[in-house]
Amino acid sequence: MSLTDVLDVRSGEDAHLVLRRVSVLDPVAGIDGVHDLVLRDGRVAELAAPGEAATDGAEVLEADGLHAFPGFFDPHVHLRTPGHEHKEDVETGTRAAAAGGYCGILAMANTRPPVSTAADISSLREQARAGASVPVGFLATVTQGMRGRDLTEMVELRQAGAIGFSDDGLPIVSGRVMRRALQYQRLCGGNIALHEEDPELSGEGVMHEGPVSAAVGLGGIPSVSESTMVARDAALAAYEGARIHVQHLSAAESVEVVRAAKAAGVQISAEASPHHLCLTDEEVHSLDPYRFKMNPPLRRESDRQALIAGLRDGTIECIATDHAPHQAEEKDVPFEQAAMGVTGLETAFAALHTELVMPGTIDLSLLVERLAGGAAPFAIERPSLAPGSEANVALCDLGAEWTVGEDGYESRSQNSWCAGRTLTGRVLVTVAAGQVAFRLRSFSLGVAS
């Protein structure tokens, strides 16, 4: 099913747009070349020879030297509504997503109160239809109130439109509860997205356990607190014949568990976040919680390399930002007391292009494929630039240099892990669900009509 078949977005006028002489790259569809990309009636109407597309009154962008990719899809975003709208809401969060090239996102359920009832889902879907810049779907909690004991009415939640289930922010500690959730998942469909952490092992830790935590005197979170829970839930999913999605992998041991589970036929998918792919716990020497405190924490270089290897071989099939907005007062405190989480929607493509593609660590085509890959684990059709597909496009300038935060943010919060960094590569225009969802204010390409 396409994004707009299952996700909600405010209605508007479909773009009639020609991107002339643009480099089109869609690795899954096998498209890699210079074309005139024609968008009409909410669809990709044509990939014409360069300079040959009929305009028929369309807006024409002279895009020579630019790249068009399938719009990105993020399965792990915190919109903070209901209850924390001072940090983010549907309007600002989806605006940030559009600015980052995303044509669809999934919102987590760890709000206040948590999204645990059909009425909660219905209310959020109404908000999206009223004010979302890009299609957005909502996950409901696995357990009532995220208390880890009693399951929610999963069938009823699915009927109300919940895309899947997650207690993200907290692990499901009880193996018995997890097993029952998987049994219900088989009945009602959807996927269960898991924050994998053993709180008995994490304890009061605030960063990765290792030489850096010892040097700076902060409590550590060992990598086995994640990997042991991934192993447990992969085994339960195999036993029940159910499906799970592992969120924000951070540890080499976890990558190995997922790789082995996939080889054994377990229905398991996994994501990695840009900050874990680009940074290590060495950053915490700065004691800067604004940019470097998150859960799971930044880990060792060997863990980062394992994540990159998992991205390459398909163990990790998608990149998810874990966009977690916080206000300044929650971050401008000592590291131990600061809230965990960083924003990432507006910077994910540029950061990964700068840190991984430009040095030759991964290919551009792999990055594009993994940024759009978050739809498939939730049975949503991945964005495509093949003719006839719904129009979901990220138009990017790979040579553009910009400093993060210099011109502000679309997000309501500013706790970006990239704040102050100069990145290379920028999203200029995003088309989501056939509509122009974002155009960079300084965008000044030649335009004809």
C-alpha positions in Angstrom: 0.0 0.0 0.0 1.3 3.5 -0.8 1.9 6.0 2.0 -1.4 7.8 1.6 -3.3 4.6 1.6 -2.3 4.0 5.2 -0.9 7.3 6.6 -2.6 10.6 7.2 -1.6 14.0 5.8 -3.5 17.3 5.2 -4.9 17.6 1.7 -3.7 20.1 -0.8 -3.1 20.7 -4.5 -1.0 18.1 -6.3 2.3 19.4 -7.7 2.6 19.8 -11.5 6.3 19.9 -11.7 9.1 19.2 -14.1 12.7 18.8 -12.8 14.7 19.3 -15.9 18.0 17.6 -16.4 18.1 16.2 -12.9 20.3 13.2 -11.9 17.7 10.6 -10.8 18.8 7.8 -8.5 16.5 5.0 -7.3 18.6 1.9 -6.6 15.6 -0.4 -5.9 13.9 0.6 -9.1 17.1 0.4 -11.1 17.1 4.0 -12.1 20.4 5.9 -12.3 20.8 8.6 -15.0 20.0 12.2 -16.1 16.3 12.7 -16.9 13.5 15.2 -17.0 11.4 14.1 -14.0 7.8 14.9 -14.5 5.3 14.9 -11.6 1.6 15.2 -12.4 -1.6 14.4 -10.6 0.2 13.2 -7.5 2.3 10.6 -9.5 5.6 10.2 -11.2 4.2 10.7 -14.7 7.4 10.3 -16.8 11.1 10.0 -16.9 11.8 11.8 -20.1 15.1 12.4 -22.1 17.0 15.4 -20.7 15.3 18.6 -21.9 12.6 16.8 -23.8 9.7 16.7 -21.3 6.5 18.5 -22.3 5.7 21.2 -19.7 2.0 21.6 -20.3 1.9 24.6 -17.9 3.9 22.9 -15.2 6.4 24.6 -13.0 9.8 23.9 -14.4 12.9 23.7 -12.3 16.3 23.8 -14.1 17.9 21.1 -12.0 21.1 20.4 -13.9 23.7 19.2 -11.4 21.1 18.3 -8.7 20.0 14.8 -7.6 16.5 13.5 -7.2 16.0 10.5 -4.8 12.9 8.7 -3.6 11.6 10.5 -0.6 13.0 9.2 2.7 10.9 7.3 5.3 11.6 7.5 9.0 9.9 4.7 11.2 11.1 6.2 14.5 10.1 9.8 15.4 8.9 11.4 18.6 6.3 14.1 17.9 5.6 14.7 21.6 1.9 15.1 21.3 -0.2 14.8 23.4 1.3 16.3 26.5 4.6 17.8 25.4 3.7 20.1 22.6 6.1 22.7 23.9 8.8 20.4 22.5 7.2 19.3 19.2 3.8 18.6 17.7 2.4 17.1 14.5 2.8 20.4 12.6 6.3 21.3 13.6 7.6 17.7 13.5 6.3 17.0 10.0 7.7 20.3 8.9 11.1 19.2 10.1 10.7 15.9 8.4 9.9 17.6 5.1 12.9 19.8 5.5 15.0 16.7 5.8 13.7 15.1 2.6 11.2 12.7 4.4 8.0 11.9 2.6 6.6 9.8 5.5 7.2 9.1 9.2 5.9 7.0 12.0 5.3 8.6 15.5 6.1 6.9 18.7 3.5 6.4 21.5 5.5 7.4 24.6 3.6 10.7 25.0 1.7 12.0 28.1 -0.6 10.2 28.4 0.8 7.3 26.2 -1.1 6.4 23.1 -2.9 3.3 24.4 -6.5 3.6 23.2 -8.4 3.7 20.0 -9.6 7.2 20.9 -6.0 8.3 21.2 -5.2 7.0 17.7 -8.3 8.6 16.2 -7.4 12.0 17.8 -3.9 11.9 16.4 -5.0 11.0 13.0 -7.4 13.9 13.0 -4.5 16.2 13.9 -2.4 14.8 11.0 -5.2 15.4 8.5 -5.5 19.0 9.8 -1.8 19.9 9.9 0.8 17.4 8.8 3.2 18.4 6.0 4.0 14.8 5.2 2.1 11.5 5.7 2.4 10.3 9.3 1.3 7.1 11.0 1.0 6.5 14.7 2.1 3.6 16.8 0.2 2.6 19.9 1.8 1.2 23.0 2.2 -2.5 23.5 1.2 -2.4 27.2 -1.3 -0.2 28.9 0.3 3.1 30.0 3.7 1.6 29.1 3.7 0.0 32.5 4.9 -3.3 31.1 2.2 -5.5 32.6 -1.2 -5.6 30.8 -1.5 -5.6 27.0 -3.4 -2.9 25.2 -6.4 -3.8 23.0 -4.2 -4.4 20.0 -6.9 -5.6 17.7 -9.1 -2.5 18.4 -6.0 -0.2 18.0 -5.3 -1.7 14.6 -8.9 -1.2 13.6 -8.6 2.5 14.6 -5.6 2.9 12.4 -2.5 2.1 14.5 0.4 1.2 12.2 2.1 -0.9 14.8 3.0 -1.1 18.4 5.9 0.1 20.6 6.7 1.0 24.2 9.7 2.8 22.9 11.5 4.7 25.6 11.1 1.7 27.8 11.8 -2.0 27.2 9.3 -4.7 27.7 11.1 -6.4 30.6 8.8 -9.3 31.2 9.4 -12.2 28.8 5.9 -13.5 29.5 4.3 -10.2 28.5 6.5 -10.0 25.4 5.4 -13.5 24.4 1.7 -12.7 24.7 2.2 -9.5 22.7 3.8 -11.5 19.9 0.8 -14.0 20.0 -1.6 -11.1 19.6 0.6 -9.5 16.9 0.2 -12.6 14.8 -3.6 -12.2 15.0 -4.0 -8.5 14.4 -1.0 -7.7 12.1 1.2 -4.7 12.4 4.7 -4.9 13.7 6.2 -4.5 17.2 9.0 -2.0 17.4 11.3 -2.7 20.4 13.5 -0.5 22.6 15.9 -3.3 23.7 17.5 -2.7 27.1 17.8 -4.7 30.3 17.3 -2.1 33.0 19.0 -4.3 35.6 22.2 -4.1 33.5 21.8 -0.5 32.5 21.2 0.6 36.1 21.9 4.3 36.6 24.2 4.5 33.6 24.1 7.6 31.4 26.7 6.8 28.7 28.4 3.7 27.3 30.4 1.7 29.8 34.1 1.7 28.9 37.3 3.6 29.2 35.6 6.9 28.4 33.0 6.5 31.1 35.8 5.6 33.6 37.8 8.7 32.5 35.0 11.2 32.9 33.5 9.5 36.0 30.0 8.8 34.7 27.9 5.6 35.2 28.1 3.3 32.2 25.5 1.3 30.2 27.1 -1.9 29.0 26.4 -3.1 25.4 25.1 -6.4 26.7 22.2 -4.6 28.2 21.0 -4.2 24.6 22.2 -7.4 22.9 20.8 -9.8 25.5 17.3 -8.4 25.1 17.6 -8.5 21.3 18.6 -12.2 21.6 15.6 -12.9 23.9 13.1 -11.2 21.7 14.5 -12.8 18.5 14.1 -16.2 20.2 10.5 -15.4 21.2 9.6 -14.1 17.7 11.0 -17.4 16.3 9.1 -19.5 18.7 5.8 -17.7 18.1 6.3 -17.2 14.4 5.8 -13.4 14.9 7.4 -10.3 13.6 9.6 -7.8 15.4 11.5 -4.6 14.5 14.5 -3.7 16.6 15.0 0.0 17.1 18.2 2.1 17.2 20.8 -0.7 17.3 24.0 0.5 18.9 26.2 -2.4 19.7 28.3 -4.9 17.7 26.8 -7.8 19.6 23.3 -6.7 18.7 24.2 -6.6 15.0 25.5 -10.2 15.3 22.3 -11.4 17.0 20.1 -9.8 14.3 22.3 -11.2 11.5 22.1 -14.7 13.0 18.3 -14.5 13.6 17.7 -13.4 9.9 19.9 -16.3 8.7 17.7 -18.7 10.8 14.5 -17.3 9.2 13.3 -15.1 12.1 10.9 -12.3 10.9 13.1 -9.6 12.3 14.1 -6.2 10.9 16.4 -3.5 12.4 17.3 0.1 12.2 20.3 2.3 13.0 20.3 6.0 13.8 22.6 8.6 12.2 24.3 9.6 15.4 25.3 6.0 16.1 26.6 5.6 12.6 28.7 8.8 12.8 29.8 9.3 16.4 31.4 7.4 19.2 31.5 7.8 23.0 34.7 9.8 22.6 32.4 12.8 22.1 31.3 12.5 25.7 34.7 13.8 26.8 33.0 17.2 26.1 30.3 16.5 28.7 27.8 18.1 26.3 24.4 16.5 27.0 22.7 18.8 24.4 24.3 16.9 21.5 25.7 13.7 22.9 23.4 12.2 25.5 20.9 9.7 24.2 19.7 6.2 24.9 21.1 3.8 23.7 24.3 5.8 24.2 27.1 6.4 21.7 29.4 3.4 21.9 32.9 2.4 20.7 34.4 2.8 17.2 34.2 -1.0 16.8 30.4 -0.8 17.5 30.1 2.0 14.9 32.0 0.0 12.3 29.7 -3.0 13.1 26.7 -0.9 12.4 28.1 0.3 9.1 28.8 -3.3 8.1 25.3 -4.3 9.0 24.0 -1.4 6.9 26.0 -2.7 4.0 25.0 -6.4 4.2 21.3 -5.8 4.9 21.3 -6.9 8.5 20.1 -3.3 9.1 17.7 -2.5 6.4 16.8 1.1 7.3 18.1 4.3 8.9 15.8 5.9 11.5 16.5 9.2 13.2 15.0 8.6 16.7 14.1 12.3 16.5 13.7 13.2 20.2 13.0 16.9 20.8 13.8 18.4 24.2 13.7 22.0 25.4 16.8 23.8 26.6 16.0 23.6 30.3 16.1 19.8 30.0 19.5 19.8 28.5 21.3 22.8 30.1 22.0 20.8 33.2 24.9 18.5 34.3 25.3 15.5 32.0 23.9 13.0 34.6 20.7 15.0 35.0 20.0 15.8 31.4 17.2 14.3 29.3 18.3 11.6 26.8 17.7 12.2 23.1 18.6 14.4 20.1 16.8 15.6 17.0 17.8 14.4 13.6 15.1 14.8 10.9 16.5 17.9 9.3 20.1 16.7 9.2 20.1 12.9 8.6 20.8 12.9 4.9 23.4 15.7 5.0 25.2 14.2 8.0 25.4 10.7 6.6 26.4 12.1 3.2 29.2 14.1 4.8 30.4 11.5 7.3 30.0 8.2 5.3 29.5 8.9 1.6 32.0 11.6 0.9 34.9 9.6 2.6 33.9 6.5 0.6 32.7 4.5 3.5 29.4 3.7 1.8 28.0 4.4 -1.6 25.4 7.1 -2.2 23.1 4.5 -3.6 23.2 2.5 -0.3 22.5 5.6 1.7 19.5 6.4 -0.5 18.2 2.9 -0.3 18.5 2.7 3.5 16.9 6.1 4.1 13.8 5.0 2.2 13.8 1.5 3.7 11.9 2.2 6.9 8.5 1.7 5.2 8.8 -1.9 4.4 9.0 -3.4 8.0 5.6 -1.8 8.6 4.0 -3.2 5.3 4.0 0.2 3.7 5.1 0.5 0.0 8.6 2.1 -0.1 8.9 5.4 -2.0 9.9 5.0 -5.6 10.7 7.2 -8.6 9.5 4.6 -11.1 6.8 6.0 -13.5 3.3 5.5 -12.1 4.5 5.7 -8.4 3.1 8.1 -5.9 5.2 11.3 -6.2 7.6 11.2 -3.2 10.9 13.0 -4.1 13.8 14.5 -2.3 15.7 17.0 -4.5 19.2 17.5 -3.2 22.3 19.6 -3.9 25.2 17.3 -3.0 27.7 20.1 -3.1 25.9 22.6 -0.9 27.7 23.4 2.3 25.7 24.7 5.3 26.1 25.1 9.0 23.4 23.4 11.1 21.4 25.8 13.2 22.7 28.9 11.5 19.3 29.7 10.0 17.3 28.1 12.8 15.3 24.9 12.7 11.8 23.8 11.5 11.6 21.7 14.7 10.4 23.4 17.8 13.4 22.1 19.7 17.1 22.7 19.0 18.9 19.7 20.6 20.5 18.6 17.3 23.5 16.4 17.5 24.8 18.2 14.5 24.4 21.7 15.9 27.2 24.0 14.7 28.6 21.4 12.3 29.2 22.3 8.6 27.7 19.6 6.4 27.9 19.0 2.7 24.7 18.1 0.9 21.3 19.7 1.4 17.7 19.0 0.6 16.3 21.8 -1.5 12.7 20.5 -2.3 10.6 17.7 -0.9 7.5 16.4 -2.6 5.5 14.2 -0.3 2.2 12.4 -1.3 2.3 14.4 -4.6 2.5 17.8 -2.9 5.4 20.2 -2.4 5.9 19.8 1.3 9.2 21.9 1.6 11.2 24.3 -0.5 14.4 25.8 1.0 13.9 29.5 1.5 17.2 30.3 -0.2 16.5 28.0 -3.1 17.2 30.1 -6.2 17.5 27.8 -9.2 16.3 28.9 -12.6 12.5 28.5 -12.8 10.3 28.6 -15.9 6.6 28.2 -16.2 
